[in-house]
Amino acid sequence: MKRLVILAPNWLGDAVMALPAIADVRRASRGASITVAARPAIAPLFQLVPEVNDTIVLPRAAAIGDVANWRWLGAELADRHFDSALLFPNSLHSALIALRAGIPERWGYSAGWRGGLLTRAVRRTRGLHQVEYYQQLVHALGFPNGPIEPRVAVPDQARDAAARLLADGGWDGRVPLVALAPGAAYGGAKRWPPLYFAELADSLAMDGVRCVMIGGAADAATGEQILGALERRDATINLMGRTDLPTLAGVFGCSRGLVTNDSGAMHLAAAAGVSVTAVFGPTDDAATRPIGDPHVVLVHPVWCRPCMLRECPIDHRCMRGIRVAAVRDAARRTL
């Protein structure tokens, strides 16, 4: 293997959880060139990953009936002379990209109907943490596993960009900073109530802690709910929709901790070395909890979790049952 392309997972959290497997491949392939192909929203992550030599931005998956787009499937990879492709997504689409690009070695899990498109198809194992799931794939392909904790390297320019944004919001660089991530891309069921986040921010402000809200533009409405419920609005900085992915990592580099839903931000912060306090409701904390210490995961044990539903059809008891006092105390312990 001289030129390997890795097709990255499609969600930020999954992409971060694949980093230990990428590090395994790099350790066993010192002389190889490793390129990651990823969706536009995920590709900037790999600017923070020293094991990766290059990144290719892939277009969104073509609709099944869009013949024109399917004709160009794999074109981004075809002229790069890759000899091997490692597929982290389990989709038929990812296998077709590698096949249409003419890559002779195509490796991945034998999911769905795509086994015949792969030159090395690995049988899946259930019940693993997602990090272990990706590491099991590369181990089966002959790459020994190393550390299980995902890691990113936050460059100085990202920290500087984050510090400028925080200073514009009123942070003096000395007051302890805690990030809040009240959004979640998967759906509303994963979100701890905004009023709870507001109460938490007010409580931390009484301890002399400044909070900064982070998230994408899609989380702006949630952020406005939180700001509107704060007793001390000036004690919380709102950076929702104002950071790209490297700058978000820089914000984490300036922070003492993160309080978050189960989200991509949760995994990015943990990989950047920030203490995480995570609230889990409908999703399975055994499969996607942040790896390592001193992270804390809080759940409210009810009969219906983990349901894996995007929206709660009843009363959202799994999240509403996680009290602000419990989250505040957990966050204090990780600071």
PLY file of the C-alpha trace (Angstrom):
ply
format ascii 1.0
element vertex 335
property float x
property float y
property float z
element edge 334
property int vertex1
property int vertex2
end_header
0.00 0.00 0.00
1.54 3.28 -1.15
-1.43 5.59 -1.74
-4.46 5.03 0.47
-7.71 6.97 0.42
-10.00 6.72 3.44
-13.69 7.50 2.95
-14.67 9.24 6.18
-17.92 8.78 8.11
-20.64 11.27 7.26
-21.19 12.78 10.74
-18.70 14.75 12.82
-18.97 12.55 15.91
-18.45 9.38 13.88
-15.51 10.94 12.04
-13.83 11.82 15.35
-14.46 8.30 16.64
-12.71 6.92 13.53
-9.48 8.78 14.36
-7.91 6.00 16.48
-8.39 3.58 13.57
-6.73 6.09 11.22
-3.85 6.40 13.69
-3.55 2.58 13.68
-3.21 2.59 9.90
-0.63 5.38 9.99
1.57 3.61 12.58
1.68 0.48 10.45
2.20 2.38 7.16
4.84 5.01 7.80
5.82 5.38 4.17
2.31 5.51 2.72
0.44 8.62 1.63
-2.94 8.80 3.40
-5.73 10.96 1.96
-9.17 11.34 3.52
-12.24 11.92 1.32
-15.08 13.51 3.27
-18.25 15.55 2.99
-17.79 19.35 3.02
-18.96 19.67 6.64
-16.54 16.98 7.84
-13.44 17.59 5.71
-12.03 20.46 7.86
-11.66 18.04 10.78
-8.72 16.39 9.06
-6.77 19.66 9.08
-6.36 18.81 12.79
-5.16 15.24 12.24
-1.38 14.87 11.76
-1.74 11.30 10.47
-3.48 12.57 7.29
-1.46 13.91 4.34
-4.30 15.36 2.25
-8.06 15.84 2.14
-10.55 15.59 -0.72
-14.00 17.16 -0.43
-16.71 14.90 -1.80
-20.05 16.19 -3.13
-23.26 15.09 -1.52
-24.58 11.69 -2.52
-26.50 11.84 -5.78
-30.20 11.05 -5.77
-30.97 7.58 -7.09
-32.72 8.97 -10.17
-30.07 11.59 -10.94
-28.32 9.81 -13.83
-26.02 12.75 -14.64
-24.53 12.81 -11.15
-24.18 9.04 -10.94
-22.20 9.14 -14.20
-19.51 11.19 -12.42
-19.46 9.07 -9.27
-15.88 8.64 -8.06
-14.48 11.30 -10.40
-12.85 13.18 -7.50
-10.69 10.13 -6.77
-10.13 8.69 -10.24
-7.03 10.68 -11.21
-5.21 10.43 -7.89
-3.68 6.98 -8.51
-4.84 5.43 -5.24
-4.00 1.76 -4.90
-6.22 1.15 -1.85
-9.46 2.49 -0.37
-10.62 2.05 3.23
-14.36 2.63 3.62
-15.64 3.66 7.04
-19.25 4.29 5.90
-21.25 1.09 5.49
-23.15 2.45 2.50
-23.39 1.01 -0.99
-22.67 4.54 -2.22
-19.18 4.62 -0.68
-18.31 1.25 -2.25
-19.50 2.50 -5.65
-17.31 5.61 -5.34
-14.21 3.46 -4.82
-15.20 1.04 -7.59
-15.98 3.76 -10.14
-12.70 5.51 -9.26
-10.85 2.40 -10.41
-9.14 1.77 -7.06
-7.92 -1.85 -7.16
-8.06 -2.59 -3.40
-11.35 -1.74 -1.66
-11.72 -2.61 2.05
-14.64 -2.26 4.44
-17.38 -3.98 6.38
-19.58 -6.32 4.35
-22.73 -4.32 5.06
-25.90 -4.62 3.05
-25.44 -5.74 -0.55
-22.02 -4.28 -1.16
-19.80 -7.23 -0.23
-19.23 -8.12 -3.89
-17.89 -4.61 -4.58
-15.11 -4.98 -2.00
-11.86 -6.87 -2.42
-11.64 -7.42 1.36
-15.00 -7.54 3.13
-14.95 -7.84 6.94
-17.87 -9.30 8.88
-19.35 -6.83 11.36
-19.37 -7.35 15.14
-22.26 -5.96 17.17
-22.26 -4.43 20.65
-19.03 -2.40 20.39
-18.37 1.23 21.15
-18.12 3.08 17.84
-14.39 3.69 18.34
-13.87 -0.04 18.85
-16.04 -0.76 15.83
-13.73 1.21 13.53
-10.60 -0.17 15.18
-11.93 -3.71 14.77
-12.21 -3.10 11.02
-8.59 -2.04 10.60
-7.40 -4.81 12.94
-9.14 -7.38 10.75
-7.31 -5.85 7.79
-3.94 -6.43 9.50
-3.29 -3.09 11.24
-2.53 -3.55 14.98
-4.65 -1.43 17.30
-3.13 1.28 19.47
-4.65 3.82 21.89
-8.44 4.04 21.88
-8.75 7.76 22.69
-9.37 10.05 19.67
-6.94 12.97 19.47
-6.75 16.14 17.38
-4.00 18.75 17.28
-5.41 22.28 17.59
-3.13 24.70 15.67
-2.11 28.04 17.15
-3.98 29.97 14.45
-7.24 28.25 15.43
-6.69 29.11 19.10
-5.88 32.71 18.16
-9.01 33.01 16.01
-11.11 31.59 18.86
-9.51 33.95 21.40
-10.36 36.95 19.20
-14.01 35.88 18.94
-14.20 35.33 22.69
-12.59 38.69 23.39
-15.16 40.37 21.13
-17.80 38.70 23.31
-16.30 40.15 26.47
-14.02 37.37 27.74
-10.87 38.72 29.39
-8.83 35.55 28.97
-8.58 34.99 32.74
-12.08 34.07 33.93
-12.66 30.28 33.68
-14.60 29.47 30.53
-17.07 26.59 30.09
-18.54 25.80 26.67
-22.19 24.81 26.28
-23.38 22.78 23.28
-27.20 22.74 23.49
-27.79 21.56 19.91
-27.76 18.13 18.29
-27.99 17.38 14.58
-29.83 14.07 14.90
-33.07 15.54 16.29
-34.86 17.25 19.14
-35.01 14.14 21.32
-31.25 14.38 21.96
-31.49 17.91 23.34
-31.51 18.68 27.05
-34.19 21.39 27.54
-32.97 24.93 26.75
-34.34 26.23 30.06
-32.12 23.74 31.86
-29.07 25.07 29.98
-30.05 28.62 31.00
-30.36 27.64 34.65
-26.99 25.91 34.46
-25.31 28.97 32.91
-26.72 31.22 35.65
-25.54 28.80 38.33
-22.01 28.61 36.88
-21.92 32.41 36.63
-22.47 32.59 40.39
-19.27 30.52 40.72
-17.34 33.05 38.64
-17.43 30.92 35.47
-18.15 32.44 32.05
-20.14 30.30 29.59
-19.87 30.30 25.80
-22.57 28.73 23.64
-21.32 26.90 20.57
-23.13 25.24 17.68
-24.11 25.67 14.06
-26.49 28.13 12.46
-29.24 25.50 12.77
-28.96 25.79 16.58
-29.58 29.54 16.61
-33.22 29.25 17.74
-32.18 27.08 20.68
-29.52 29.63 21.57
-32.05 32.46 21.55
-34.29 30.47 23.91
-31.43 30.07 26.32
-30.39 33.73 26.13
-33.98 34.83 26.71
-34.24 32.73 29.88
-30.95 33.86 31.46
-30.97 36.00 34.58
-27.41 37.13 33.78
-27.36 37.42 30.02
-24.05 39.27 29.98
-22.33 36.26 31.60
-22.82 34.08 28.50
-21.18 34.55 25.09
-23.07 33.33 22.03
-20.85 31.98 19.22
-23.51 29.85 17.55
-23.04 29.87 13.80
-19.84 31.94 14.08
-17.14 29.26 14.11
-15.81 26.92 11.48
-14.64 23.54 12.67
-10.97 24.42 13.39
-12.04 27.60 15.24
-14.51 25.55 17.27
-11.62 23.32 18.29
-9.79 26.52 19.22
-12.70 27.56 21.49
-12.40 24.21 23.22
-8.69 24.86 23.62
-9.57 28.03 25.57
-12.19 26.28 27.72
-11.97 24.40 31.01
-14.86 22.12 30.11
-17.87 21.42 27.91
-21.46 20.63 28.88
-23.20 19.01 25.94
-25.80 16.75 24.49
-24.69 13.63 22.60
-23.23 15.46 19.60
-20.27 15.85 17.30
-19.08 18.77 19.43
-18.88 16.39 22.39
-16.44 14.10 20.59
-14.40 16.98 19.14
-13.97 18.55 22.58
-12.87 15.26 24.13
-10.38 14.74 21.28
-9.02 18.25 21.93
-8.35 17.31 25.55
-11.28 19.14 27.16
-13.23 17.68 30.09
-16.75 16.78 28.94
-20.00 16.55 30.87
-22.53 14.88 28.56
-26.26 14.29 28.97
-27.63 11.25 27.13
-31.29 10.49 26.52
-32.55 8.55 23.49
-29.10 7.44 22.28
-26.93 4.62 23.61
-24.17 5.97 25.85
-22.45 2.57 25.79
-21.89 2.99 22.04
-21.09 6.70 21.65
-20.01 8.08 25.04
-16.79 10.16 25.03
-13.76 7.95 25.59
-11.36 8.51 28.50
-11.19 10.53 31.72
-12.27 12.84 33.29
-15.43 12.81 31.17
-18.80 12.35 32.90
-21.96 10.95 31.30
-25.35 11.50 32.93
-28.50 9.54 32.13
-31.95 9.26 33.67
-32.82 5.54 33.72
-36.30 5.11 32.29
-37.83 2.08 30.60
-37.94 3.62 27.11
-34.27 4.58 26.68
-32.31 4.20 24.50
-35.09 4.43 21.91
-32.89 6.00 19.15
-35.83 8.14 17.98
-35.28 11.61 16.53
-38.29 13.07 18.34
-39.87 11.87 21.58
-43.47 10.66 21.08
-44.32 11.00 24.80
-42.93 13.39 27.47
-39.14 13.41 26.92
-38.68 11.99 30.39
-35.18 10.63 29.67
-33.83 14.18 29.30
-36.15 16.14 31.55
-35.25 13.76 34.37
-31.59 14.83 34.31
-31.58 17.67 36.83
-29.60 20.87 36.55
-28.01 20.35 39.97
-26.60 16.99 38.89
-25.12 18.44 35.69
-23.72 21.47 37.55
-22.05 19.27 40.16
-20.59 16.99 37.47
-19.27 19.96 35.50
-17.66 21.43 38.61
-15.85 18.14 39.25
-14.33 18.13 35.77
-13.08 21.74 35.84
0 1
1 2
2 3
3 4
4 5
5 6
6 7
7 8
8 9
9 10
10 11
11 12
12 13
13 14
14 15
15 16
16 17
17 18
18 19
19 20
20 21
21 22
22 23
23 24
24 25
25 26
26 27
27 28
28 29
29 30
30 31
31 32
32 33
33 34
34 35
35 36
36 37
37 38
38 39
39 40
40 41
41 42
42 43
43 44
44 45
45 46
46 47
47 48
48 49
49 50
50 51
51 52
52 53
53 54
54 55
55 56
56 57
57 58
58 59
59 60
60 61
61 62
62 63
63 64
64 65
65 66
66 67
67 68
68 69
69 70
70 71
71 72
72 73
73 74
74 75
75 76
76 77
77 78
78 79
79 80
80 81
81 82
82 83
83 84
84 85
85 86
86 87
87 88
88 89
89 90
90 91
91 92
92 93
93 94
94 95
95 96
96 97
97 98
98 99
99 100
100 101
101 102
102 103
103 104
104 105
105 106
106 107
107 108
108 109
109 110
110 111
111 112
112 113
113 114
114 115
115 116
116 117
117 118
118 119
119 120
120 121
121 122
122 123
123 124
124 125
125 126
126 127
127 128
128 129
129 130
130 131
131 132
132 133
133 134
134 135
135 136
136 137
137 138
138 139
139 140
140 141
141 142
142 143
143 144
144 145
145 146
146 147
147 148
148 149
149 150
150 151
151 152
152 153
153 154
154 155
155 156
156 157
157 158
158 159
159 160
160 161
161 162
162 163
163 164
164 165
165 166
166 167
167 168
168 169
169 170
170 171
171 172
172 173
173 174
174 175
175 176
176 177
177 178
178 179
179 180
180 181
181 182
182 183
183 184
184 185
185 186
186 187
187 188
188 189
189 190
190 191
191 192
192 193
193 194
194 195
195 196
196 197
197 198
198 199
199 200
200 201
201 202
202 203
203 204
204 205
205 206
206 207
207 208
208 209
209 210
210 211
211 212
212 213
213 214
214 215
215 216
216 217
217 218
218 219
219 220
220 221
221 222
222 223
223 224
224 225
225 226
226 227
227 228
228 229
229 230
230 231
231 232
232 233
233 234
234 235
235 236
236 237
237 238
238 239
239 240
240 241
241 242
242 243
243 244
244 245
245 246
246 247
247 248
248 249
249 250
250 251
251 252
252 253
253 254
254 255
255 256
256 257
257 258
258 259
259 260
260 261
261 262
262 263
263 264
264 265
265 266
266 267
267 268
268 269
269 270
270 271
271 272
272 273
273 274
274 275
275 276
276 277
277 278
278 279
279 280
280 281
281 282
282 283
283 284
284 285
285 286
286 287
287 288
288 289
289 290
290 291
291 292
292 293
293 294
294 295
295 296
296 297
297 298
298 299
299 300
300 301
301 302
302 303
303 304
304 305
305 306
306 307
307 308
308 309
309 310
310 311
311 312
312 313
313 314
314 315
315 316
316 317
317 318
318 319
319 320
320 321
321 322
322 323
323 324
324 325
325 326
326 327
327 328
328 329
329 330
330 331
331 332
332 333
333 334
